[in-house]
Amino acid sequence: MKGLNAHGECFVGEIFATEDDVAGTCTKTCPEASGKTGRAGCDRLSNCRQVSHLKGWTRGFVNCDICKCDCYKYCQFGEKCRFASGITVSRTYAKPDLNQGSCTKTCETVPKQFDKFGCKEIKNCRLRMQGWLRIFVYCDLCQCDCVLPTIDPLDLEHGIYPGQCYDDQNASGGPLLPEQPTRRPCGGVEGSDCSLFGLQDDDGTGFCDTGNKHKCVAIPSSSKFTPDGVNTLNVMSYNIFERRFAISHDGQVERTCRIPKMIADKFNTIDVVVFQEAFMGGCWPDISMRDLLIFYGFIYITETIEGSGDLQQIENGGVFIASRWPIVESRFHVFEAYTHFTGDALSKKGVVYTKIKKRINDASKYFHIFGTHMQAQKGAGPAQARVNQAREMNSFSDSLNIPISEAVIYAGDFNVDKIDERTHLNDIMVALDATVPAVAGDLTGTYDNRRNELTNLGKASDEPTVEWLDYVVYSNKHQAPKSVSMVAHDVKADQAFNVCWCEGCILKSSYYWYPGSSCSNIQGIRDLSDHFPVTAKFEF
């Protein structure tokens, strides 16, 4: 929840809590630091092994999160803040065994949490916080090349990185491309393997203790961002189908590595993208989907929906917003309404809010974007939950006191079919006090198993299913567009790519790539998600 407070001041994290390695507890919390404040519940978290990564200490791999980082200091709005960034990291307890394809020693032998993610060599733990990365050897997060706690103060201008402060007055009038994202797979990997993830080999090699490493880099976009005028906003909603590996292996890594470039290549006027089902962060640990979005010009990005939620809501909300224009305010709300005893009850579904400032030459205009992913499933209970969630989103919007002269747009996967559930869709729009734009283009659905292979793979047979579930709508209480239409796009990768496919493989909770011996089912795919992205062009 980093951004601007009610007094127009920006706030940034400072580290006050310390870690007790043996007990796995916070030995100092935010309230103990005089004059500092922390997120509600920070001081109540004591056993980090029992809480999720964004709710306390993440054991072994270093990130003592809210107990450690969500204490805030304040600096005046518009000035440069000093961000205290520190990661306490563990020593290297395990090493990959190339011959056995396993870890020769794990965190279970030391007082650390055992949490598999993949193997990767780390050179900068402040920026790269996962573990080792090497073919299909899955070693835990305790492995790390950094061995000492560090606090590295960095001066960061507002608006450059979304995890720090936002600046309205001094934000850039246009996007600036950052350094090119890279990843260096280590040991037994060929340079040609970069293409498996939509990347290219940069012929960069070097030594690591399991063999040679190759430098894979992002491929520049074939298209240049060409924004429409300041009074026009192009918004995309995209459910990217990035579920946890324990649910399914369906090319999450390979697909999310490709999505940012696809957007930059094929949608060169898009200003804002609202993502749903982005539960893991995309691509590889050392080159996240956010890194790629920044590289392709979407340099202003919100956090993924998080919050206290209920005890059973162990998953984040999967929704975040990426913008080519400065985000001057960002907040989120976790829905109180949801259907119990469903898969959605495990996720902190809610809404992300952003206020962006689009500037063309000397003219500028504010836009207010809400991104959401509503309750899934059919039936009366889930339907009522969606209506109640729409009411919550409407109330959340009202609480922000947005001027009626400014545009408010709601986007996301509403999980209601525009084709066969028109009455229910109308109920949601009444609760939200919003209007669905007319549909243009050739597609009649955003989920279509006649066109999209990801909707059918792994299924013996399936009846034709065409549903319009994804929307970009506008508020009736705020500035109305002069013209707007909503279009679904059947986007695919230019060339098919292989993925390891396995549905319901609960024991395979780590990434498996298709050349590995652990992959028994290889599928060639071109679709990048089971949903098609939806765009809307608003002219005000």
C-alpha positions in Angstrom: 0.0 0.0 0.0 2.8 2.4 -0.8 1.7 5.7 -2.3 0.2 8.9 -0.9 -1.5 9.3 2.4 -4.5 11.4 3.2 -2.3 14.4 3.9 -0.7 14.3 0.4 2.6 12.9 1.8 4.4 9.9 0.3 5.5 7.1 2.6 8.2 4.5 2.2 9.3 1.4 4.1 12.0 1.3 6.8 13.4 -1.7 8.5 12.8 -1.9 12.3 12.1 -5.6 13.1 14.9 -8.1 13.4 14.8 -11.9 13.0 15.4 -14.7 15.4 16.8 -17.4 13.3 16.2 -20.3 15.6 12.8 -19.4 16.9 11.6 -18.1 13.6 10.0 -15.1 15.1 10.0 -11.3 15.0 12.0 -10.0 17.9 11.2 -6.4 17.2 8.1 -4.9 15.5 7.0 -1.6 14.1 5.3 -0.3 17.2 8.6 -0.5 19.1 10.1 2.1 16.9 9.1 5.5 18.3 6.9 7.5 16.0 6.6 4.8 13.4 3.5 3.0 12.1 3.0 -0.3 10.5 0.2 -2.1 8.7 -2.5 -3.4 11.1 -1.5 -6.8 12.5 2.2 -6.3 12.1 2.9 -6.6 15.8 0.7 -9.7 16.1 2.8 -11.8 13.7 5.1 -14.0 15.5 5.6 -17.4 13.8 6.6 -16.7 10.2 6.5 -20.3 9.2 2.7 -20.2 9.5 2.0 -17.1 7.5 2.2 -16.2 3.9 5.1 -14.3 2.2 3.3 -11.0 2.4 2.1 -11.3 6.0 5.3 -11.9 7.9 8.7 -13.3 7.8 9.6 -15.4 4.7 12.0 -17.9 6.3 15.2 -19.0 4.7 15.1 -16.8 1.7 15.3 -13.7 3.5 12.4 -11.4 3.1 11.0 -10.5 6.5 8.1 -8.7 5.1 5.5 -6.8 6.9 7.0 -7.2 10.4 10.1 -5.9 8.9 9.3 -3.5 6.1 5.9 -2.0 6.6 6.9 0.6 9.0 6.8 4.0 7.4 8.4 7.4 7.6 7.0 10.3 5.8 8.4 13.0 3.5 6.6 15.9 2.0 4.7 15.4 -1.2 6.7 16.1 -4.4 10.1 15.7 -2.9 12.5 12.8 -3.2 12.1 10.1 -0.6 14.9 8.0 0.8 13.9 4.4 0.6 15.5 2.0 3.1 15.7 -1.3 1.2 17.1 -4.2 3.1 17.0 -7.9 2.7 18.2 -10.2 5.4 19.4 -13.3 3.7 20.5 -16.8 4.7 23.7 -18.6 4.1 23.9 -21.3 1.4 22.8 -24.5 3.1 22.0 -26.6 0.1 23.7 -27.3 -3.3 22.2 -28.8 -6.4 23.4 -32.2 -7.3 23.5 -32.4 -11.1 23.8 -36.2 -11.2 21.0 -37.0 -8.8 18.8 -34.1 -9.9 18.2 -33.2 -6.3 19.4 -31.1 -3.4 22.2 -32.8 -1.5 21.3 -30.9 1.7 18.1 -29.1 2.4 16.7 -26.5 4.8 15.1 -29.3 6.8 18.5 -29.9 8.4 18.7 -26.3 9.7 16.2 -24.0 11.4 14.8 -22.7 8.1 11.6 -23.1 6.2 11.7 -25.6 3.3 10.1 -24.0 0.3 10.9 -25.2 -3.2 10.8 -22.8 -6.1 13.6 -23.7 -8.6 17.4 -23.3 -8.6 19.2 -20.1 -9.5 22.5 -18.4 -8.8 22.0 -15.2 -6.9 24.5 -12.3 -7.1 22.3 -9.5 -5.7 19.9 -10.8 -3.1 18.4 -7.3 -2.7 17.0 -7.5 -6.2 16.9 -11.3 -6.8 15.3 -13.0 -3.9 14.5 -16.6 -5.0 16.9 -19.5 -5.2 19.1 -21.4 -7.7 17.9 -21.9 -11.2 19.3 -24.9 -13.1 17.4 -27.2 -15.5 15.0 -29.4 -13.4 17.0 -29.5 -10.2 14.7 -28.0 -7.6 16.6 -26.7 -4.6 14.9 -24.7 -1.9 15.0 -21.0 -1.2 17.6 -21.3 1.5 20.3 -21.3 -1.2 21.7 -17.8 -1.6 25.1 -16.3 -2.5 24.5 -13.4 -0.2 25.4 -14.3 3.4 25.0 -11.2 5.5 22.1 -8.9 6.4 22.2 -5.7 4.4 20.5 -2.3 4.5 21.2 -0.5 1.3 19.6 3.0 1.3 18.7 4.1 -2.2 17.5 7.5 -3.4 14.7 6.9 -5.9 12.7 9.6 -7.6 8.9 9.3 -7.3 7.1 7.6 -10.1 10.0 5.6 -11.4 9.4 2.3 -9.5 5.9 1.5 -8.2 7.2 -0.1 -5.0 8.5 3.2 -3.8 6.8 6.7 -3.9 4.7 8.2 -6.5 5.1 11.8 -7.6 2.4 13.8 -9.3 4.3 17.1 -9.9 7.6 15.7 -11.1 6.5 12.5 -12.9 7.8 12.0 -16.4 5.6 13.0 -19.3 6.3 9.8 -21.1 7.8 6.3 -20.5 11.6 5.8 -20.4 12.9 2.3 -21.1 14.9 0.8 -18.3 17.8 -1.6 -18.5 17.0 -4.8 -20.5 15.9 -7.7 -18.3 18.1 -10.7 -18.4 18.3 -14.2 -16.9 21.3 -16.5 -16.7 20.4 -20.2 -16.6 23.3 -22.2 -15.1 24.6 -25.6 -15.9 23.5 -27.9 -18.7 21.5 -25.2 -20.5 22.2 -24.2 -24.1 21.9 -20.6 -25.5 19.2 -21.9 -27.8 17.0 -22.7 -24.8 16.4 -19.0 -24.3 13.8 -19.2 -27.1 11.7 -21.6 -25.1 10.7 -18.5 -23.0 10.4 -16.0 -25.7 13.9 -14.6 -25.0 17.1 -14.6 -27.0 20.7 -15.6 -26.3 23.0 -12.6 -25.9 26.1 -14.8 -26.3 27.0 -13.9 -22.7 28.6 -16.8 -20.8 30.4 -17.1 -17.5 31.4 -19.5 -14.8 29.2 -20.9 -12.1 29.7 -23.8 -9.8 27.5 -26.2 -11.8 28.7 -25.3 -15.3 28.5 -22.5 -17.8 25.7 -20.0 -17.9 24.1 -18.3 -20.8 22.7 -14.8 -20.9 19.1 -14.6 -22.1 17.7 -11.2 -22.8 14.3 -9.7 -23.7 13.7 -9.1 -27.3 12.9 -5.4 -28.2 9.4 -4.8 -29.5 8.8 -4.6 -33.2 6.3 -1.8 -32.6 6.6 1.7 -31.2 4.2 3.1 -28.6 2.0 5.6 -30.4 -0.3 7.2 -27.9 -3.6 8.8 -28.9 -4.5 12.3 -27.7 -4.6 13.3 -24.1 -8.4 13.0 -24.0 -8.3 9.4 -25.2 -7.5 6.4 -23.1 -7.0 2.9 -24.4 -7.5 0.2 -21.7 -6.9 -3.5 -21.8 -8.2 -6.2 -19.4 -6.4 -9.5 -19.5 -6.9 -12.6 -17.4 -3.5 -14.3 -18.0 -4.3 -17.7 -16.4 -1.2 -17.9 -14.2 -2.2 -20.3 -11.5 0.0 -22.1 -9.0 1.9 -25.2 -10.3 0.1 -27.4 -7.7 -3.1 -26.6 -9.5 -1.9 -27.1 -13.0 1.2 -27.1 -15.2 0.0 -25.4 -18.4 2.9 -23.2 -19.6 2.5 -20.5 -17.0 6.2 -19.6 -17.2 6.5 -19.8 -21.0 3.3 -17.8 -21.5 3.9 -15.0 -19.1 7.4 -14.5 -20.5 5.8 -13.7 -23.8 2.7 -11.7 -22.8 4.4 -8.3 -22.2 6.1 -8.3 -25.6 2.9 -9.4 -27.3 1.1 -6.4 -25.8 3.8 -4.0 -26.9 4.0 -5.5 -30.4 0.2 -5.8 -31.2 -1.3 -3.0 -29.1 0.9 0.0 -29.6 -1.7 2.5 -28.4 -2.7 0.8 -25.1 -2.2 3.1 -22.1 -3.2 0.9 -19.2 -3.5 -2.9 -18.7 -5.5 -4.5 -15.9 -4.2 -8.1 -15.3 -6.0 -10.9 -13.5 -4.9 -14.3 -12.3 -1.3 -13.1 -12.0 -0.7 -15.1 -8.9 3.0 -15.9 -9.2 4.4 -12.8 -10.9 5.3 -14.3 -14.3 8.3 -15.6 -16.2 11.4 -16.5 -14.2 12.4 -15.4 -10.6 15.1 -13.1 -11.9 13.1 -11.7 -14.8 9.5 -11.2 -13.6 6.6 -10.1 -15.7 6.9 -6.7 -14.1 10.5 -6.5 -15.3 9.3 -7.2 -18.8 6.4 -4.8 -18.6 8.8 -2.1 -17.5 11.2 -2.9 -20.4 8.3 -2.6 -22.9 7.3 0.8 -21.6 4.7 0.1 -18.8 7.0 1.5 -16.2 4.3 2.4 -13.6 2.9 -0.7 -11.9 0.7 -1.3 -8.8 1.2 -4.0 -6.3 -0.9 -7.1 -6.6 -4.0 -7.2 -4.4 -3.1 -8.1 -0.9 -4.4 -7.4 2.5 -5.4 -9.0 5.8 -8.4 -10.9 4.5 -9.8 -13.9 6.3 -7.7 -16.8 7.6 -8.5 -19.1 4.8 -7.5 -16.6 2.1 -3.9 -17.8 1.7 -3.6 -16.6 -1.9 -3.1 -13.1 -3.2 -5.8 -11.5 -5.4 -3.9 -11.9 -8.6 -4.9 -8.4 -9.9 -2.5 -5.6 -10.7 -2.4 -2.6 -13.1 0.4 -1.5 -15.4 0.4 1.9 -17.0 2.5 3.8 -19.5 1.7 7.0 -17.7 2.5 8.1 -14.1 0.4 6.5 -11.4 -0.1 9.3 -8.9 -2.3 7.3 -6.4 -2.9 3.6 -5.9 -5.0 1.7 -3.3 -6.7 -1.6 -3.1 -9.7 -3.2 -1.3 -10.2 -6.9 -0.5 -13.8 -8.0 -1.0 -15.7 -8.9 2.1 -18.3 -10.7 0.0 -17.4 -14.1 -1.4 -18.8 -17.6 -1.6 -17.4 -19.9 1.1 -16.3 -23.4 0.4 -15.1 -22.5 -3.1 -11.7 -22.1 -4.7 -12.2 -18.4 -4.7 -12.5 -18.4 -0.9 -8.8 -19.1 -0.8 -7.9 -15.9 -2.7 -8.0 -12.3 -1.6 -10.1 -11.2 -4.5 -10.8 -7.5 -4.6 -10.2 -4.3 -6.5 -7.0 -2.3 -7.3 -7.5 1.5 -7.8 -5.1 3.8 -9.7 -5.2 7.4 -10.6 -3.0 8.1 -13.6 -2.0 11.3 -15.3 -1.7 11.2 -19.0 0.3 14.0 -20.5 0.8 14.8 -24.2 3.0 17.8 -24.8 1.7 20.6 -22.4 -1.8 19.0 -21.9 -2.6 16.5 -19.2 -5.7 14.7 -17.9 -6.4 12.4 -14.9 -8.1 9.0 -15.3 -9.2 6.7 -12.6 -8.9 2.9 -13.2 -10.3 0.1 -11.0 -9.2 -3.4 -11.8 -11.0 -6.5 -10.4 -11.6 -10.2 -10.6 -15.1 -11.1 -9.3 -16.4 -14.4 -7.8 -16.3 -17.4 -10.1 -18.7 -20.3 -10.4 -22.4 -20.6 -11.4 -25.4 -20.7 -9.1 -27.3 -18.3 -6.8 -24.7 -18.0 -4.2 -21.8 -16.9 -6.5 -24.2 -14.7 -8.4 -25.2 -12.8 -5.3 -21.5 -12.6 -4.3 -20.7 -10.8 -7.6 -23.5 -8.3 -7.1 -22.3 -7.6 -3.5 -18.8 -7.3 -4.8 -20.0 -4.7 -7.3 -21.6 -2.8 -4.5 -18.4 -2.9 -2.5 -16.4 -1.6 -5.5 -19.0 1.2 -6.0 -18.7 2.2 -2.3 -14.9 2.0 -2.5 -15.0 4.4 -5.5 -17.3 6.8 -3.6 -14.9 6.8 -0.6 -12.2 8.3 -2.8 -14.2 11.4 -3.6 -13.3 11.4 -7.3 -14.5 14.6 -9.0 -17.5 13.9 -11.3 -15.7 15.8 -14.0 -13.1 13.1 -14.3 -13.4 9.7 -15.9 -13.8 6.5 -13.9 -13.3 3.1 -15.6 -13.8 -0.4 -14.2 -12.0 -3.3 -15.9 -11.5 -7.0 -15.2 -12.9 -10.5 -15.3 -16.5 -10.1 -14.0 -17.2 -13.9 -14.3 -20.7 -13.1 -15.8 -21.6 -14.1 -19.4 -22.8 -11.2 -21.5 -24.4 -13.7 -23.9 -26.5 -15.9 -21.6 -26.6 -14.0 -18.3 -27.8 -10.6 -19.4 -30.1 -10.1 -16.4 -27.3 -11.0 -14.0 -24.9 -8.7 -15.8 -27.5 -5.9 -15.6 -27.8 -6.5 -11.8 -24.0 -6.1 -11.5 -24.0 -2.9 -13.5 -26.8 -1.5 -11.4 -24.9 -2.3 -8.2 -21.7 -0.8 -9.8 -23.6 2.1 -11.3 -21.8 1.6 -14.6 -22.4 1.0 -18.3 -21.1 -1.7 -20.5 -19.9 -0.3 -23.9 -21.1 -1.7 -27.2 -19.1 -4.7 -28.5 -17.2 -4.2 -31.7 -15.0 -6.6 -33.7 -15.5 -10.2 -34.9 -15.3 -12.1 -31.7 -18.4 -12.9 -29.7 -16.7 -14.2 -26.5 -13.6 -13.8 -24.4 -13.6 -17.4 -23.4 -14.1 -19.6 -26.5 -13.1 -23.3 -26.6 -13.6 -23.4 -30.3 -10.7 -21.0 -30.8 -8.5 -21.4 -27.7 -6.5 -24.6 -27.2 -5.9 -23.9 -23.5 -9.6 -24.3 -22.7 -9.6 -27.9 -24.0 -6.1 -29.4 -23.4 -6.3 -32.3 -20.9 -10.1 -32.8 -21.5 -11.4 -35.9 -23.2 -14.2 -33.9 -24.9 -16.0 -30.6 -24.4 -19.2 -29.0 -25.8 -18.7 -25.7 -27.6 -18.5 -23.0 -24.9 -18.4 -19.3 -25.9 -18.7 -16.8 -23.0 -18.0 -13.0 -22.7 -16.6 -12.8 -19.2 -14.2 -9.8 -19.4 -15.1 -6.2 -19.4 -14.0 -2.6 -19.6 -16.9 -0.4 -18.4 -17.4 3.2 -17.3 -19.0 4.9 -14.3 -22.4 6.6 -14.7 -21.5 9.0 -11.9 -18.5 10.5 -13.6 -17.4 12.0 -16.9 -19.1 10.1 -19.7 -17.2 9.2 -22.9 -18.1 10.8 -26.2 -17.5 7.4 -27.8 -16.3 4.0 -26.7 -16.4 0.4 -27.9 -15.2 -2.9 -26.4 -13.2 -5.5 -28.5 -12.0 -9.0 -27.8 -8.8 -10.1 -29.5 -7.7 -13.7 -30.4 -4.0 -13.2 -29.9 -1.5 -16.0 -30.2 2.2 -16.4 -30.2 3.8 -16.1 -33.7 5.2 -19.6 -33.4 4.1 -22.6 -31.3 6.2 -23.4 -28.2 6.4 -26.5 -26.1 5.3 -26.7 -22.4 5.1 -29.4 -19.8 1.4 -30.2 -19.3 0.0 -31.7 -16.1 -3.4 -30.9 -14.5 -4.1 -31.5 -10.8 -0.5 -32.5 -10.2 -0.5 -31.5 -6.5 2.9 -33.1 -5.8 4.5 -31.2 -8.6 4.4 -27.8 -7.0 7.6 -26.5 -8.7 8.2 -25.6 -12.3 8.9 -28.4 -14.8 10.2 -27.6 -18.2 9.5 -29.8 -21.2 13.0 -31.1 -21.9 13.3 -32.4 -18.3 12.9 -36.1 -17.5 10.1 -35.2 -15.0 7.9 -34.0 -17.8 5.7 -36.8 -19.1 3.3 -34.8 -21.2 4.5 -32.3 -23.7 2.1 -29.9 -25.5 2.8 -27.4 -28.2 0.7 -24.3 -27.8 0.3 -20.8 -29.2 -2.4 -19.3 -27.0 -1.0 -17.2 -24.2 -4.0 -17.6 -21.9 -7.4 -19.3 -21.7 -9.0 -15.9 -21.9 -8.7 -13.4 -24.8 -7.7 -9.8 -23.8 -10.4 -7.1 -24.1 -9.6 -3.5 -25.1 -11.7 -0.4 -25.0 -10.9 3.0 -26.5 -12.5 5.8 -24.5 -12.7 9.3 -26.1 -13.7 12.1 -23.7 
